[in-house]
């Protein structure tokens, strides 16, 4: 029977400020998920935090976009929001933008990545959790893992990978999608997904087996709120080994702390730092942006794990470099390229300042 792995995430309230998640919030999520497992709706589930965001990792047999699974996530976030309100946590309930559940979390500002798979005798998967960054942040690491043979030698030397992968790319501005096949369309793919503010890799499919290899959340909070509403803080799920890249090939791109949108007031660029769960709180300038990688073995719908993959000392170099880049960028204060370009500041105070100053300008 096909299994589904659903990772659904929201910011339900930060502790302290936007820097982290209170243990009672995570505990409330675990209790709510345990009931859904007991009821038989889910085969297994775990709740984890990255910075001020809560990620529900749920295994079940119901496929994508299942109303009961999404309702469980919704009600879990509601229960957690109650805890957040009781503790006066920061921005309690900020991502729960509509009042009533309407059959799916999609289109509500809550992020989701769902992957249907037929479990292999050994099924290693990695769940990525991001904080203080935006949809599109996974473009670079996913392209490097699935289309760059210098990152993934398996593309050269492993038969199923050698046939390449198909990338489903979403245009976030015009709400449309397109497929690219690699290796032959790699340059076309890069022409789009290098522009992370508009294009996001949604799904990657093995051309050898037709199976989905990876999926990322592409839900943008600001589009729905039409105002400043924090970062998207996306998630991604990647299957490993066999017809897919190895765990090592999946993690390797994160040795580069790439510059991403996020951090301070969701209006700046910052280096994306790979961290273990213990290091996922952001104290300095609401950053730098973070990413945590949780490794699981699926066993007949059970989540065996996680292993905290970025806790590995091999990522210390990336963390050191991220801190150096943060030092350098932070000194630019309110100047680009630390600050985002003007067209991405539409949800900040910049448009109202511009409106106030409009009559003061005169032609040259
Ligand atoms: Mg966050």
Boltz pocket constraint, residues with backbone or C-beta under 6 A from the ligand:
constraints:
  - pocket:
      binder: B
      contacts: [[A, 11], [A, 18], [A, 50], [A, 51], [A, 52], [A, 53], [A, 130], [A, 131], [A, 132], [A, 231], [A, 233]]
      max_distance: 6.0
